[in-house]
Amino acid sequence: MQGMGSVALLPHECSALNGDVPVPIRQPHNEPAPDDEADDILFTAEPPREQGVNSDALALVSPNRVVSGAALMKDTEELASTSETAEYLDGTAARHGPLAPTSQQPQQPGRPENASPAFMNCSADEAELDVPPANADDSTLDQSPTATCAALMSDTFAVLEQDVMRTRRGLAAFERPATRARLTLWLCAFCDEHGVPYMQGMNEIAAVFVYLHETLHADATTCACYAMYKRFAERYVPLAVDPAEDPFGRLKQAFRLFNDLLWFHDPEVASRLERYQLSTDMYATAWLVTVFARNLAMEAVLAGERSGSLCEGHAIGAGVAIAAASTRALPLSETAAQNGYVRSAVPRRQQATSICTRS
Amino acid sequence: MSSQAGAAAALSKYKLVFLGDQAVGKTSIITRFMYDKFDNSYQATIGIDFLSKTMYLEDRTVRLQLWDTAGQERFRSLIPSYIRDSSVAVVVYDVTSRRSFLNTTKWIEEVRNERGNEVIIVLVGNKGDQSDKRQVSTEEGEAKAKELDVLFIETSARTGANVKALFRKIAAALPGVSSATNRGNELIDVKLTPQEPSASQPQQASSCLC
């Protein structure tokens, strides 16, 4: 496998990074969840909506509080079995279209699909390329990113550039032009590869992976880190990129689902929000669009990632993950086709090469 | 909720929606007004953000709900619902970006489409402190405001110049404000372009930090 040097990129295996549906959602009730310790806090024994205010519920409006989201996940299965949510959830299975590189790779026998961290595999595209083995030095990203990007999206490029300039400005890493150039290039590459325009918020997700690469995993290949980002973004970005008729159709679906989850877990908070006419879109847009990357300090995002809470342990995070994952999402490429978005002239292979090989 | 009109200090609530292209300084203006601070590290607003602040005017107190919106065009389809029940639309452009200035026409149209004439619109040229990069003159801004029949002011969220004046201007224009308070219209609007001969202007600008 390419990029074996990156095995230690993440200390645990985060299923979300696989570009796959989180395991807890997929698994039937009787199968043990892979993360047993998270089962402690389940409160699914009581019938939904009749239970009193549970103590975890406040976490739904307090992103700083970390609690297990396993309960949310599990409850979502029940929602799924009884409501249209099921449709959303089923829809996720169909997402493994041309965009999901994992689907093109053979399943490893005897292991669930999240067993092999996505970033180990790089992606199918990158595997085609002659990617050099793990190497700390990948100065390719200092190549002018605009060379790649100019063709991509003249209009949105200005937005992208401005956003990159104001992404995570408090962090020393993002004060460095090289880091910002890398962020720009990754965003451009991602958008170009998937044929979608840049959307505000994408920068926040990419920044987390760029930061990982710049700091904690400086010895990993750019290819591996980009692949991690790509897997993650392929999964969540579709929320904010939708067919032209309603660019936020999927996001609105996610709002509805999130609201359902809130009512399910904390009717009191939900009813109070409703009384004050605070609809989900007013407080959760950035949560959903950036999967919390925007609202939390980088350390918190990474801490969540380390402890698995980004994927499974964080109530809101889990709510967001569920809402995001279970909207009936089209593969990005399909979306792009519906948008009539014109692919840039830069060939895909060349795009990936510019990121994954050293000059 | 309960509108106790009897008492002199009835608290009226008004919703202000901030519109304009990305990175023109909508969030910065709001933060300057709310907390009297500025820094360079504001992240792009995703979707919508809201804050509220009570303003004490001479004869009454008003509560302003400030709705900060995302600037990117792609988010625009989410915005009409926020404009719908707003009393004031603050349309911001960046005086160092002609493009953002040109786009204010679209934003103002959008507001008119939603709210007709039942809304106060203020055109705000921000980043007035960056005179070396200026692409839109104060006169152009004024002319456009006149043409579109909206209020106008130039601000600098960085220095704080005219930010308070902006909100006083808005407060004075709010419906139900007595003529006494309407004096707000005569507040000195600090000219941010120092090329004008009057030497006292830069001082005024800094004194407006208050």
Interface residues (C-beta under 8 A of the other chain):
Chain A: T156 V159 Q162 D163 R166 T167 R168 R169 G170 P197 M199 Q200 G201 N203 E204 A240 D246 P247 F248 D281 M282 T285 A286 V289 T290 R294
Chain B: Q22 A23 N40 S41 Y42 Q43 A44 T45 I46 G47 I48 D49 F50 A70 G71 Q72 R74 F75 S77 L78
